[in-house]
Amino acid sequence: MSSWKESKDAGQQAFVNENYPEALNQYTNAIDLLTSATNTKEHQVLLSNVIACRLKIGGVDMVTKAVEDSKQVCMCKICICVRYVYHVV
């Protein structure tokens, strides 16, 4: 089993290679692997990366779904940093 960091890195590579479905899969896996002890910032970054993938795959409709999903996952009031939408970190 890989760590959340390995999945995040694999997602970044897939995104760079324009394999957005694979990047989305890897970022989603990374979110699933995060523990409750992990910094909320990592959740924010991964959720932003999911939004970037969904934007590339399906446009605004998929982004709206990603934002709604992120509100359920992340307990903070602002969990998406817009600056990451086109810059996957």
VENBELMO-V768003 format. One line per field, one symbol per residue. phi: phi as a letter, one per 20 degrees, with the letter a starting at -180 (. if undefined). burial: + if it has 9 or more other ideal C-beta (glycine too) atoms within 8 Angstrom, else -. Layout:
phi = ???
burial = ???
//
This chain:
phi = .eeffffffffffffgemeffffgffffffffefefefgggffgfffffffffffffcmffffgffffffffeeeffddcegfegdcfd
burial = ---+--++-+++-++----+-++++++++++-++---+-+-++++++++++++++-+----++-+++-++--++----++---++--+-
//
